[in-house]
Amino acid sequence: MRTKIAAAICGVAATLAMAAPAAAEGETTTYRLGGANRYETAVAISQWAFEPGPGEEIPVTVASGVDFPDALAAGPLAAAEVGPLLLVPKDGVLPASVKSELSRLDPLWINVAGGAGAVSSLVESQLKDYDDVYRLAGRDRYETATELAFEAGGIDTTVFIATGASFPDALGGSAAAGRLGGTLMLTRSTSLPESTASLLKYGQPTKVVVLGGTGVISNSVISQIKSIVPGATVQRWAGNDRYATTAAISKNTYPQGSDVVYLASGADYPDALAGAPIAALDGGPLLLTRKECVPAATKQEIARLGATDVVVLGGTGVVSNNAANLRSC
């Protein structure tokens, strides 16, 4: 399979990415991957990254475009299989853009993240028109995350643990897990779910990274992790808010910097979710921004990385041109 990720930064797929004029030395070039809605944006990200050759088939992972819990752990799986993460509605007819992209990719198989409450049987039946479909789901978001994590692999290397109650910390962690060949699981605020604890015990990872501060994941969870995997290095990567936390994830994942950074809205999950596996495969972090301006933590991290290319995920309705051009808040 040939991916367009490396070439895209040089301007390939211009019909999908609206590129700014060439940057002078020390400046950044901005590319925007967006569509009229979250489904079209995920398709634009997929088209930017993947161009199957004759006879080539690409694994595809799909997740809900309307709710985040079952989707959060899907990014590392897509990255592990070197394929895109597309978004689908909970029920009803598949969007035309998604159908067209599935036809273009000719999937090797399709993973569905979550149970019928996230992606209905009707949607699953339409996905079967394109290839074999494998649903990865548990009784709740925590079990679903472990099913996705097990399928992704990396449970014996680096495991990221994010809160299952909200999405921001998991988005940056998803991209980092994909880059490091690890995986991501979810936890409650004060205690590990049984399914998460069981997979940690089974995998015995060498490193466990807890994402976010004590306001989202308490120290008691870290204590539980240490008792389950006593041989693992356990760290907390966190900042004062969602923007600073994703910056901390980036700094720890790319201590030597990166030429490229992916930038998505911190107010909602869909665009960042679809972009996370592509950021991982491209070797760049996923950072979050406000709609109208870039928070200080994000801007400082872009400067530290030495990034020369900024790939903005989503249209101007979620990330304005001011934010895309890195105007400070």
Secondary structure as the mmCIF struct_conf table of DSSP 4:
data_model
#
loop_
_struct_conf.conf_type_id
_struct_conf.id
_struct_conf.beg_label_comp_id
_struct_conf.beg_label_asym_id
_struct_conf.beg_label_seq_id
_struct_conf.end_label_comp_id
_struct_conf.end_label_asym_id
_struct_conf.end_label_seq_id
STRN STRN1 THR A 3 THR A 3
BEND BEND1 LYS A 4 LYS A 4
HELX_RH_AL_P HELX_RH_AL_P1 ILE A 5 ALA A 8
TURN_TY1_P TURN_TY1_P1 ILE A 9 GLY A 11
BEND BEND2 ALA A 13 ALA A 13
TURN_TY1_P TURN_TY1_P2 ALA A 14 LEU A 16
STRN STRN2 ALA A 17 ALA A 19
HELX_LH_PP_P HELX_LH_PP_P1 ALA A 20 ALA A 20
BEND BEND3 PRO A 21 PRO A 21
HELX_LH_PP_P HELX_LH_PP_P2 ALA A 22 ALA A 24
TURN_TY1_P TURN_TY1_P3 GLU A 25 GLY A 26
BEND BEND4 GLU A 27 GLU A 27
STRN STRN3 THR A 29 LEU A 33
BEND BEND5 ALA A 36 ASN A 37
HELX_RH_AL_P HELX_RH_AL_P2 ARG A 38 ALA A 49
STRN STRN4 PHE A 50 PHE A 50
TURN_TY1_P TURN_TY1_P4 PRO A 54 GLY A 55
STRN STRN5 VAL A 60 SER A 64
BEND BEND6 GLY A 65 VAL A 66
HELX_RH_3T_P HELX_RH_3T_P1 PRO A 69 ALA A 71
TURN_TY1_P TURN_TY1_P5 LEU A 72 ALA A 73
HELX_RH_AL_P HELX_RH_AL_P3 ALA A 74 ALA A 80
TURN_TY1_P TURN_TY1_P6 GLU A 81 VAL A 82
STRN STRN6 LEU A 85 VAL A 88
BEND BEND7 LYS A 90 GLY A 92
HELX_LH_PP_P HELX_LH_PP_P3 VAL A 93 PRO A 95
HELX_RH_AL_P HELX_RH_AL_P4 ALA A 96 LEU A 105
BEND BEND8 LEU A 108 LEU A 108
STRN STRN7 ILE A 110 ALA A 113
BEND BEND9 GLY A 114 GLY A 114
TURN_TY1_P TURN_TY1_P7 ALA A 116 ALA A 118
BEND BEND10 VAL A 119 VAL A 119
HELX_RH_AL_P HELX_RH_AL_P5 SER A 121 LEU A 127
TURN_TY1_P TURN_TY1_P8 LYS A 128 TYR A 130
BEND BEND11 ASP A 131 ASP A 131
STRN STRN8 VAL A 133 LEU A 136
BEND BEND12 ARG A 139 ASP A 140
HELX_RH_AL_P HELX_RH_AL_P6 ARG A 141 ALA A 152
TURN_TY1_P TURN_TY1_P9 ILE A 155 ASP A 156
BEND BEND13 THR A 157 THR A 157
STRN STRN9 THR A 158 THR A 163
BEND BEND14 GLY A 164 ALA A 165
BEND BEND15 PHE A 167 PHE A 167
HELX_RH_AL_P HELX_RH_AL_P7 PRO A 168 LEU A 180
TURN_TY1_P TURN_TY1_P10 GLY A 181 GLY A 181
STRN STRN10 THR A 183 THR A 187
BEND BEND16 SER A 189 SER A 191
HELX_RH_AL_P HELX_RH_AL_P8 GLU A 194 GLY A 203
BEND BEND17 THR A 206 THR A 206
STRN STRN11 LYS A 207 LEU A 211
BEND BEND18 GLY A 212 GLY A 212
TURN_TY1_P TURN_TY1_P11 THR A 214 VAL A 216
BEND BEND19 ILE A 217 ILE A 217
HELX_RH_AL_P HELX_RH_AL_P9 ASN A 219 ILE A 228
TURN_TY1_P TURN_TY1_P12 PRO A 230 GLY A 231
BEND BEND20 ALA A 232 ALA A 232
STRN STRN12 THR A 233 TRP A 237
BEND BEND21 ASN A 240 ASP A 241
HELX_RH_AL_P HELX_RH_AL_P10 ARG A 242 THR A 253
TURN_TY1_P TURN_TY1_P13 PRO A 255 GLN A 256
BEND BEND22 ASP A 259 ASP A 259
STRN STRN13 VAL A 260 SER A 265
BEND BEND23 GLY A 266 ALA A 267
BEND BEND24 TYR A 269 TYR A 269
HELX_RH_AL_P HELX_RH_AL_P11 PRO A 270 ASP A 282
TURN_TY1_P TURN_TY1_P14 GLY A 283 GLY A 283
STRN STRN14 LEU A 286 THR A 289
BEND BEND25 LYS A 291 CYS A 293
STRN STRN15 VAL A 294 VAL A 294
HELX_RH_AL_P HELX_RH_AL_P12 ALA A 296 LEU A 305
TURN_TY1_P TURN_TY1_P15 GLY A 306 GLY A 306
STRN STRN16 ASP A 309 LEU A 313
BEND BEND26 GLY A 314 GLY A 314
TURN_TY1_P TURN_TY1_P16 THR A 316 VAL A 318
BEND BEND27 VAL A 319 VAL A 319
HELX_RH_AL_P HELX_RH_AL_P13 ASN A 321 ALA A 324
TURN_TY1_P TURN_TY1_P17 ASN A 325 LEU A 326
STRN STRN17 SER A 328 SER A 328
#
